[in-house]
């Protein structure tokens, strides 16, 4: 889950920055009118209520205490972040009951900044594959990967193992390829990110190690292949597909991709950048089971299947066990995995340098963290459990 060092984007979709609210925007100079500002903030939160709220134009806001959260606990967490006691975090957003109750930015980060998502991009790619399947462009996840790339007539290292690799294997990181990304330096991903070559052929040519579908091995290259699948089955550039089918319905007008070959293929393994508030929209879409206003953007069935525990305990985040679905991590809500009841999971998109989207259905919550950390990956998982979840009342 490392940042791809790739040519800058040549496609940029721009729109006016959204209005923003949050504790970090109320500086000391405004203390005298703090009460008035909060009165206005509270008033804006009132008109839209109920289960049919969607933040297409902007997020509605509220006090944490009005949405069943302990404001003192959250305030202490924000204070630690602001003092860099938890290092190099750029933003923290908390949404509960459809209200943005924490909207904080640190270390010079701003609400209008397009922030790297790193491997959160993979979870977005899972949504795009679900949309393609929903629209009949993909008939089965058991379709063989090579069949989606007839333009490559001379693929190297083709054998029975490679011929058997399916879309499902790519989605669950069980490709069977002889691929590793840790350490990053010199890895296949490092080579791909720096080769200025055809990324799809690079991955398709890579040799196999074992039978697909048998063992988890983190593989960003397989997710780049999924970006190629979307391009080929839809007949449009993958980033155009993403904008039209996913981002536009959610009111996400400004994103940036890292591009490579062939033909400005977007890096669907880690090359997406967007605003933190728009990351929260993606989490809210998942929380709403793919429904946005009057449109089923992603099918409920796809999301239900994506959040199944297809791979058990491939790794841990800090001290917490984690399972894997279709390019989504599954953290246990109780921290240990003992609770196997309804809504026992935290659906998680995780990217290097602490990019996180946590979706918590049981508490009707979405938490977004962005960062620029180096050696402290998974600190947000700790303060999610120790602070944010403990603030739920």
CORQUIRA-V639583 format. One record per residue. N is the residue number from 1. PHI is phi as a letter, one per 20 degrees, with the letter a starting at -180 (none if undefined). PSI is psi in degrees with one decimal (999 if undefined). NEAR is the number of other ideal C-beta (glycine too) atoms within 10 Angstrom. Layout:
((N;PHI;PSI;NEAR) (N;PHI;PSI;NEAR))
//
This chain:
((1;none;58.2;21) (2;d;157.4;21) (3;f;126.0;20) (4;f;131.0;23) (5;e;89.8;9) (6;c;163.2;20) (7;g;144.8;12) (8;f;156.5;9) (9;f;142.5;20) (10;d;-5.5;8) (11;d;120.1;14) (12;c;126.1;11) (13;d;117.4;16) (14;d;149.1;9) (15;b;160.3;9) (16;g;143.0;8) (17;f;143.8;12) (18;f;155.0;17) (19;f;153.0;10) (20;c;153.7;19) (21;c;159.4;20) (22;q;163.0;21) (23;g;-38.8;17) (24;f;-17.2;20) (25;e;-7.6;14) (26;e;89.5;15) (27;f;171.3;7) (28;f;-30.4;7) (29;f;-16.2;7) (30;d;12.4;11) (31;g;-37.1;10) (32;f;-27.8;8) (33;d;18.4;12) (34;g;-44.1;11) (35;f;-39.2;9) (36;f;-42.5;10) (37;f;-42.7;14) (38;f;-32.5;12) (39;f;-43.5;10) (40;f;-40.6;12) (41;g;-45.5;15) (42;f;-40.2;13) (43;f;-36.1;9) (44;f;-26.1;14) (45;f;-17.8;20) (46;f;-42.5;10) (47;f;-32.9;7) (48;d;114.2;13) (49;c;172.2;12) (50;n;178.3;6) (51;e;-5.6;8) (52;d;20.4;11) (53;e;136.5;16) (54;c;130.1;19) (55;e;52.6;21) (56;f;-45.1;14) (57;e;-45.0;8) (58;a;162.1;14) (59;f;137.4;25) (60;f;157.7;18) (61;c;162.1;20) (62;a;163.6;22) (63;f;144.0;14) (64;g;-42.0;21) (65;f;-30.2;14) (66;f;-16.9;16) (67;d;23.1;22) (68;m;32.1;15) (69;c;142.8;25) (70;f;107.5;16) (71;f;-30.6;16) (72;f;-42.2;11) (73;f;-44.2;18) (74;f;-37.4;22) (75;f;-40.4;14) (76;f;-39.3;13) (77;f;-47.0;23) (78;f;-38.8;18) (79;f;-41.9;10) (80;f;-39.8;14) (81;f;-41.7;25) (82;f;-32.0;17) (83;e;4.1;9) (84;m;25.7;11) (85;f;-23.9;9) (86;d;108.1;22) (87;f;145.3;15) (88;m;29.3;17) (89;e;133.6;25) (90;e;-30.6;24) (91;b;154.7;28) (92;c;122.0;29) (93;c;136.9;24) (94;c;126.8;25) (95;d;128.3;29) (96;c;134.8;23) (97;l;29.3;17) (98;n;7.6;23) (99;d;133.9;22) (100;f;109.9;24) (101;d;-19.6;26) (102;c;130.3;25) (103;b;79.2;23) (104;d;143.7;22) (105;c;141.8;24) (106;c;164.1;20) (107;l;38.1;14) (108;n;-1.4;7) (109;f;149.9;18) (110;c;155.8;15) (111;g;-32.8;20) (112;e;-4.5;14) (113;f;138.0;17) (114;e;111.6;16) (115;d;143.1;25) (116;g;137.5;25) (117;e;-15.6;28) (118;l;-130.4;27) (119;f;-0.7;27) (120;g;-25.0;28) (121;g;-34.6;30) (122;f;-41.1;30) (123;f;-34.4;26) (124;f;-41.6;23) (125;f;-36.9;29) (126;g;-42.4;25) (127;f;-40.4;25) (128;f;-39.6;21) (129;f;-39.8;27) (130;f;-39.5;23) (131;f;-43.6;24) (132;f;-40.8;19) (133;f;-41.8;20) (134;g;-34.9;18) (135;e;12.2;12) (136;n;10.6;8) (137;f;-22.8;16) (138;c;124.3;19) (139;e;-28.4;9) (140;b;143.1;10) (141;f;-9.1;16) (142;e;6.3;10) (143;f;141.6;15) (144;f;139.2;15) (145;f;-43.7;24) (146;f;-27.6;17) (147;f;-19.5;11) (148;e;-2.6;20) (149;c;61.0;17) (150;f;-16.1;8) (151;f;-15.4;10) (152;d;97.9;15) (153;e;-19.0;6) (154;c;81.7;7) (155;e;133.5;15) (156;e;157.7;11) (157;l;32.0;13) (158;f;127.3;14) (159;b;-173.6;9) (160;f;-33.3;8) (161;f;-48.8;17) (162;f;-38.1;22) (163;f;-23.8;14) (164;e;-10.9;16) (165;f;131.8;23) (166;d;170.1;20) (167;g;-37.4;23) (168;f;-36.8;17) (169;f;-38.4;23) (170;f;-40.5;27) (171;f;-25.2;26) (172;d;9.3;22) (173;l;35.8;22) (174;c;55.9;25) (175;f;-26.7;30) (176;n;-4.4;21) (177;f;151.2;25) (178;e;72.8;13) (179;c;138.6;21) (180;b;148.5;14) (181;c;6.5;18) (182;c;112.6;10) (183;f;156.1;9) (184;f;-42.9;15) (185;g;121.4;7) (186;n;-4.9;8) (187;f;167.1;17) (188;g;-38.5;19) (189;f;-42.2;24) (190;g;-44.0;16) (191;f;-44.1;13) (192;f;-45.7;21) (193;f;-18.8;23) (194;d;7.6;11) (195;e;-20.0;13) (196;l;42.9;10) (197;c;-177.4;13) (198;f;107.6;17) (199;f;-40.1;26) (200;f;-46.0;26) (201;f;-35.5;18) (202;g;-46.9;18) (203;f;-43.3;26) (204;f;-33.2;22) (205;f;-18.1;15) (206;f;139.0;22) (207;f;156.9;13) (208;e;158.5;20) (209;d;-33.7;14) (210;b;177.0;14) (211;f;128.2;14) (212;g;150.1;23) (213;n;6.6;16) (214;d;-28.1;9) (215;b;137.8;14) (216;f;128.2;16) (217;b;115.8;17) (218;g;127.7;18) (219;b;97.4;25) (220;f;-29.2;28) (221;f;-38.2;23) (222;f;-32.6;28) (223;f;-31.3;27) (224;f;-37.5;29) (225;g;-38.9;26) (226;f;-35.2;24) (227;f;-38.5;27) (228;f;-36.5;24) (229;f;-46.1;26) (230;g;-44.6;26) (231;f;-45.6;22) (232;f;-37.4;15) (233;e;-25.7;19) (234;e;-22.8;19) (235;m;18.4;8) (236;c;157.9;14) (237;g;142.6;19) (238;g;-39.7;26) (239;f;-33.4;26) (240;f;-42.0;14) (241;g;-46.2;22) (242;f;-43.4;25) (243;f;-46.2;18) (244;f;-42.6;13) (245;e;-24.9;20) (246;c;-53.9;20) (247;f;-44.9;22) (248;g;-46.5;14) (249;g;-27.7;18) (250;e;-2.3;19) (251;m;24.4;17) (252;e;104.4;21) (253;d;-13.6;15) (254;c;112.1;18) (255;c;168.1;23) (256;b;136.4;20) (257;d;155.6;28) (258;e;136.7;23) (259;c;154.8;22) (260;b;-159.1;24) (261;e;152.7;15) (262;e;146.3;13) (263;l;48.4;11) (264;l;46.9;15) (265;f;126.5;22) (266;f;147.8;28) (267;e;91.9;26) (268;f;-0.4;31) (269;e;-15.5;31) (270;r;15.8;27) (271;d;15.3;26) (272;e;141.7;29) (273;c;137.3;17) (274;b;173.0;24) (275;f;150.4;24) (276;f;-38.1;27) (277;f;-30.9;22) (278;f;-31.3;21) (279;g;-40.2;26) (280;f;-33.5;24) (281;f;-40.9;24) (282;f;-42.8;24) (283;f;-38.0;25) (284;f;-35.8;22) (285;g;-44.1;22) (286;f;-41.5;22) (287;g;-35.7;20) (288;e;15.3;22) (289;l;37.2;15) (290;n;-3.5;22) (291;e;135.9;17) (292;c;115.2;19) (293;l;-118.4;13) (294;d;18.7;7) (295;c;131.1;11) (296;e;88.9;15) (297;f;-44.9;20) (298;c;136.1;27) (299;f;143.3;17) (300;g;-38.7;13) (301;f;-39.8;13) (302;f;-45.3;21) (303;f;-39.1;24) (304;f;-43.4;12) (305;f;-36.6;16) (306;f;-30.4;23) (307;e;13.8;19) (308;f;156.1;15) (309;e;74.4;13) (310;f;-31.3;21) (311;c;125.8;18) (312;e;125.9;12) (313;l;51.7;12) (314;f;-22.4;18) (315;a;-176.4;12) (316;c;154.9;12) (317;d;104.7;19) (318;m;-124.2;13) (319;e;6.8;11) (320;d;130.2;17) (321;f;153.1;16) (322;b;139.3;23) (323;d;178.6;21) (324;c;136.3;23) (325;d;-129.9;23) (326;e;84.6;25) (327;m;20.5;26) (328;c;137.8;25) (329;e;151.4;24) (330;c;102.2;23) (331;e;144.1;24) (332;f;132.7;18) (333;f;-33.9;19) (334;e;-0.6;14) (335;n;-16.5;17) (336;c;-20.7;10) (337;n;6.6;19) (338;f;-40.8;9) (339;f;114.8;14) (340;d;18.1;10) (341;f;-168.8;9) (342;f;137.8;8) (343;l;43.2;12) (344;e;0.0;16) (345;d;156.3;25) (346;d;112.0;26) (347;f;127.0;22) (348;c;126.7;25) (349;d;128.5;27) (350;c;132.2;25) (351;c;154.6;26) (352;g;153.7;19) (353;m;24.1;20) (354;m;61.9;24) (355;d;122.5;31) (356;c;141.5;27) (357;c;116.7;28) (358;d;126.3;23) (359;d;122.2;26) (360;c;86.6;24) (361;g;-39.0;19) (362;f;-32.0;14) (363;d;8.8;18) (364;l;51.9;18) (365;c;149.5;25) (366;c;133.2;26) (367;c;130.7;25) (368;c;134.4;30) (369;c;135.2;27) (370;c;154.7;29) (371;b;-178.0;29) (372;b;43.9;17) (373;f;163.8;18) (374;d;-53.7;11) (375;d;11.6;6) (376;d;28.0;16) (377;g;135.2;19) (378;n;2.8;17) (379;g;-39.3;19) (380;f;-28.9;27) (381;f;-39.7;25) (382;f;-47.2;15) (383;f;-16.4;19) (384;f;-49.7;26) (385;f;-45.8;19) (386;f;-28.6;12) (387;d;-61.0;17) (388;f;-48.7;25) (389;f;-31.8;19) (390;f;-16.2;15) (391;e;-9.8;22) (392;f;129.6;16) (393;d;999;10))
//
